[in-house]
Amino acid sequence: MRACIPLVLAVLCGLAWADLYSAPTSCQGRCYEAFDKHHQCHCNARCQEFGNCCKDFESLCSHREGFSYSSDAISKEEIQSISEKIYRADTNKAQKEDIVLNRQNRISPSETRDQVDHCPKPLFTYVNEKLFSKPTYAAFINLLNNYQRVTGHGEHFSAQQLAEQDAFLREIMKTAVMKEVYSFLHHQNRYGSEQEFVDDLKNMWFGLYSRGKEEGDSSGFEHVFSGEVKKGKVTGFHNWIRFYLQEKEGLVDYYSHILDGPWDSYPDVLAMQFNWDGYYKEVGSAFIGSSPEFEFALYSLCFIARPGKVCQLSLGGYPLAIQTYTWDNSTYGNGKKYIATAYIVSST
């Protein structure tokens, strides 16, 4: 009689006997559950990336495959919807009167390699630097001088610099922008807690890997936001605050632009050519007037939802596409990949 009790309980609970005893090695009833290190195999959204899925993951969970491998894991419509929410939540963005741009001459894409300065005046005529006293801006700016821009020279962070990374993450997580992103990804079963999300952001953005010969000479944050020089050319450098501060110091010379976004308020988008203290950037796309958390949110969202692919967003009713790339030569944690780069590829 005792041997029948588990079966009776299973039926009473609306479960099949197989459901109870196949769970550790099957995805039956487990598709896109949170990661549990105690399971023999996994059915979470990233198991294919880590190579630890249960054998029946494809057959049972194929309607909504791991987000790293399927374009519909998080749907295009879902990404566009959350990106609009992020856009509306960016209350720290610059207002129209905070920034005056002098775009000057627009060139054709075929001219970007010519390295000709078509704009005799700076891009930024005026920036209200009171923006930079806001907590997320101040924390962001503190990070920009923590890197050696030439690849091949290892990065070594002091205790203060590591604390600045934590301070930046702490400040942006207080904002409505990052709360929107976390809530969305939590609902999508990508993260079980906010701390797990923050820890992953720190690794994917600030974790060091090697673009050159020396170990640990680069990171996603350095590349995307601060900028690097590799083989005599500027790589990354997709941030308007960094551009303004370097232009103000006389280290950036604005040459031209090839794309100007359709927005009539900030954030806007500009794809430009410039010289950075002797090194040329052929095309550098950047948001203009956005808060640091806004850019960090969108790039992170796209890397998590569309790693290594084009990510289709919607901002204020206008389409925007962001391309991300993973760094495949090294990993962190349980085989997770660092962000190599993220940048705007189109806005029309």
C-alpha positions in Angstrom: 0.0 0.0 0.0 2.8 2.4 0.9 4.4 1.9 -2.6 1.2 3.3 -4.1 1.2 6.5 -2.1 3.6 8.6 -4.4 1.6 7.6 -7.5 -1.7 8.6 -5.8 -0.3 11.9 -4.7 1.0 12.6 -8.2 -2.4 12.0 -9.8 -4.1 14.1 -7.2 -1.8 16.9 -7.9 -2.4 16.7 -11.6 1.1 15.4 -12.3 2.3 12.3 -14.2 4.7 9.9 -12.5 7.2 10.6 -15.2 7.1 14.3 -14.3 8.3 13.6 -10.8 11.2 11.4 -11.7 12.4 12.6 -15.1 13.0 16.3 -14.0 16.7 16.0 -13.2 17.6 14.7 -16.7 14.6 16.1 -18.7 13.2 19.5 -19.6 9.6 18.2 -19.1 7.9 21.0 -17.3 11.2 22.9 -16.9 11.5 25.0 -20.0 13.2 28.3 -19.2 13.3 27.8 -15.5 16.0 29.6 -13.5 19.4 28.1 -13.4 20.0 25.6 -10.6 23.5 24.4 -10.1 22.3 21.2 -8.4 20.6 19.9 -11.6 22.4 17.4 -13.8 21.4 19.2 -17.0 19.6 22.4 -17.6 16.7 24.0 -19.4 17.3 27.7 -18.8 17.5 30.3 -21.5 21.3 30.1 -21.8 21.9 26.3 -21.5 22.8 26.1 -25.3 25.4 28.8 -24.9 27.0 26.8 -22.0 26.5 23.4 -23.6 24.7 21.9 -20.6 21.1 21.5 -21.9 19.1 18.3 -21.2 18.9 16.1 -24.3 15.2 16.9 -24.9 15.6 20.7 -24.6 15.3 21.1 -28.4 12.2 19.0 -28.7 10.4 20.3 -25.6 11.4 23.9 -25.6 11.9 24.7 -29.3 8.9 27.0 -29.3 11.0 29.5 -27.4 14.6 28.5 -27.8 17.6 29.8 -25.9 18.0 33.6 -26.5 21.5 33.3 -27.8 20.5 31.1 -30.6 17.0 32.0 -31.8 15.8 35.3 -33.1 12.4 34.8 -31.4 13.6 33.9 -27.9 12.7 37.4 -27.0 10.5 38.6 -29.8 11.2 41.7 -31.9 8.0 43.2 -30.6 9.0 42.6 -27.0 12.3 44.3 -27.6 10.7 47.3 -29.3 8.2 47.6 -26.5 10.8 47.6 -23.7 13.0 50.0 -25.7 10.2 52.5 -25.8 9.7 52.1 -22.1 13.4 52.8 -21.6 13.2 55.8 -23.9 10.3 57.3 -21.8 12.0 56.5 -18.5 15.2 58.4 -19.3 14.5 61.5 -17.2 18.2 62.3 -16.8 18.7 62.9 -20.5 19.7 66.4 -21.8 16.9 68.8 -22.7 17.0 70.8 -25.9 18.6 73.8 -24.3 21.3 71.8 -22.6 23.2 71.0 -25.8 23.9 73.0 -28.9 25.5 71.1 -31.8 27.3 72.5 -34.9 27.0 69.5 -37.3 28.4 71.4 -40.3 29.2 69.2 -43.3 27.6 65.8 -44.0 29.6 63.5 -46.4 28.7 60.4 -48.3 29.7 57.0 -46.9 32.2 56.6 -49.8 34.2 59.6 -48.4 34.8 58.3 -44.9 38.2 56.8 -45.7 39.5 60.1 -47.1 40.4 61.5 -43.6 39.5 65.0 -44.7 38.5 67.6 -42.1 35.3 69.1 -43.6 34.3 70.9 -40.3 36.5 73.7 -39.1 34.6 74.2 -35.9 33.9 71.8 -33.0 30.9 69.6 -32.9 29.7 70.9 -29.5 29.1 74.6 -29.4 27.6 74.4 -25.9 26.9 71.8 -23.2 25.2 72.5 -19.9 27.8 70.9 -17.6 25.3 70.8 -14.7 24.3 67.5 -16.3 27.6 66.1 -15.2 26.9 66.7 -11.5 24.0 64.2 -11.7 25.0 61.0 -9.9 25.0 58.7 -12.9 26.9 61.1 -15.0 29.5 61.8 -12.3 30.0 58.1 -11.7 30.4 57.5 -15.4 32.9 60.2 -15.9 35.0 58.9 -13.0 35.5 55.7 -15.1 36.8 57.3 -18.2 40.4 57.9 -17.1 40.9 54.4 -15.8 42.1 52.9 -19.1 45.2 52.9 -21.4 43.7 53.5 -24.8 46.3 51.5 -26.8 45.6 47.8 -26.9 48.4 45.5 -26.0 49.0 47.2 -22.6 47.4 45.3 -19.8 44.9 47.1 -17.6 45.5 47.0 -13.9 42.8 48.5 -11.6 43.5 50.0 -8.2 41.1 49.4 -5.3 39.7 52.9 -6.0 39.1 52.2 -9.6 37.3 48.9 -8.8 35.2 50.8 -6.3 34.3 53.3 -9.1 33.0 50.5 -11.2 30.7 49.3 -8.3 29.6 52.9 -7.7 28.6 53.4 -11.3 26.5 50.2 -11.3 25.0 51.1 -7.9 24.0 54.6 -9.2 22.5 53.4 -12.5 20.5 50.7 -10.8 18.7 53.4 -8.8 17.3 54.8 -12.0 13.9 54.0 -13.6 15.8 53.1 -16.8 17.7 50.2 -15.3 14.7 49.1 -13.2 12.8 48.8 -16.5 15.5 46.6 -18.0 15.9 44.4 -15.0 12.1 43.9 -14.6 11.8 42.9 -18.2 14.7 40.5 -18.1 13.5 39.0 -14.8 10.1 38.5 -16.3 11.8 36.7 -19.2 13.6 34.4 -16.7 17.0 35.7 -17.6 17.9 36.7 -14.1 16.5 35.4 -10.7 17.5 38.5 -8.7 18.7 42.0 -9.1 22.0 41.1 -7.6 22.5 38.4 -10.2 21.8 40.9 -12.9 24.3 43.5 -11.5 27.0 40.8 -11.0 26.5 39.8 -14.7 26.7 43.4 -15.9 29.9 43.9 -14.0 31.5 40.8 -15.6 30.3 41.3 -19.1 31.2 45.0 -19.2 34.2 45.4 -16.9 35.7 41.9 -17.1 39.2 42.1 -18.8 40.2 40.1 -21.8 42.9 40.4 -24.5 42.6 42.2 -27.8 46.3 42.4 -28.1 49.4 40.4 -27.1 49.2 41.2 -23.4 46.7 39.5 -21.1 43.7 41.6 -19.9 44.2 44.7 -22.1 40.6 45.4 -22.9 37.0 45.3 -21.7 33.5 46.0 -23.2 33.2 49.3 -21.2 36.6 50.6 -22.3 36.0 49.8 -25.9 32.4 51.1 -26.3 32.4 54.1 -24.0 36.0 55.2 -23.5 37.6 54.2 -26.9 40.7 52.3 -27.9 43.5 52.5 -30.4 44.4 49.3 -32.2 46.9 49.0 -35.1 46.9 52.8 -35.5 43.1 53.2 -35.7 40.4 54.3 -33.2 38.1 51.5 -32.3 34.9 51.8 -30.2 34.5 55.3 -28.7 30.7 55.5 -29.1 29.8 58.0 -26.3 28.9 61.6 -26.6 30.1 62.6 -23.1 33.6 61.2 -23.8 33.6 62.9 -27.1 32.6 66.3 -25.6 35.2 66.1 -22.8 38.0 65.1 -25.2 37.0 67.8 -27.7 37.0 70.4 -24.9 40.6 69.4 -24.1 41.6 69.7 -27.7 42.2 66.0 -28.1 39.3 65.3 -30.5 38.9 67.0 -33.9 35.5 66.6 -35.5 35.8 66.0 -39.3 32.2 65.3 -40.6 29.2 63.1 -40.2 27.3 60.7 -42.5 24.1 60.2 -40.5 21.9 62.4 -38.4 19.0 60.8 -36.6 15.4 61.8 -37.1 14.8 62.9 -33.5 14.0 66.5 -32.8 14.9 66.2 -29.1 17.5 64.3 -27.1 18.6 61.6 -27.2 19.5 61.9 -30.9 22.0 59.9 -33.0 25.0 61.0 -35.0 27.5 58.9 -37.0 30.7 60.9 -37.4 34.3 61.0 -38.5 37.0 62.4 -36.2 40.6 62.4 -35.2 41.4 61.4 -31.7 44.8 62.8 -30.7 46.5 61.6 -34.0 44.3 58.6 -34.7 41.4 58.5 -37.1 37.9 57.1 -36.6 36.2 56.3 -39.9 32.7 56.0 -38.6 31.7 56.5 -35.0 28.1 56.3 -34.2 26.8 57.6 -30.9 23.8 58.7 -29.0 23.8 62.5 -28.3 22.3 63.8 -25.1 21.4 60.5 -23.6 22.1 59.6 -19.9 24.8 57.0 -19.2 22.2 54.6 -17.9 20.1 54.9 -21.1 23.0 53.8 -23.3 24.1 51.2 -20.8 20.6 49.8 -20.7 20.1 49.5 -24.4 23.5 48.1 -25.2 23.1 45.5 -22.4 19.5 44.6 -23.4 20.7 44.0 -27.0 23.7 42.0 -25.9 21.6 39.8 -23.7 18.7 39.4 -26.1 20.6 39.4 -29.5 24.3 38.6 -28.7 26.3 38.9 -31.9 23.3 40.1 -33.9 21.4 43.2 -35.0 18.9 44.3 -32.4 15.8 46.2 -33.7 14.6 48.8 -31.3 12.0 51.6 -31.3 12.7 55.0 -29.7 10.0 57.6 -29.7 8.3 55.9 -32.6 11.5 55.7 -34.8 13.3 52.5 -35.5 16.9 52.1 -34.4 19.3 49.1 -34.9 22.2 48.2 -32.6 24.8 45.6 -33.4 26.6 43.7 -30.7 29.5 41.3 -30.8 30.6 38.7 -28.3 34.2 38.2 -27.3 34.7 34.5 -28.1 38.3 34.0 -27.1 37.7 34.0 -23.4 34.7 33.6 -21.0 33.7 34.2 -17.4 31.5 32.3 -15.0 29.9 29.2 -16.4 31.1 29.9 -20.0 29.5 33.3 -20.4 30.9 35.6 -23.0 32.1 39.2 -22.6 30.7 42.0 -24.7 33.2 42.9 -27.4 31.4 45.9 -28.8 28.0 47.5 -29.3 27.1 50.3 -31.6 24.3 51.9 -33.6 24.1 50.6 -37.2 21.0 52.5 -38.4 18.3 54.9 -37.3 15.9 55.1 -40.2 
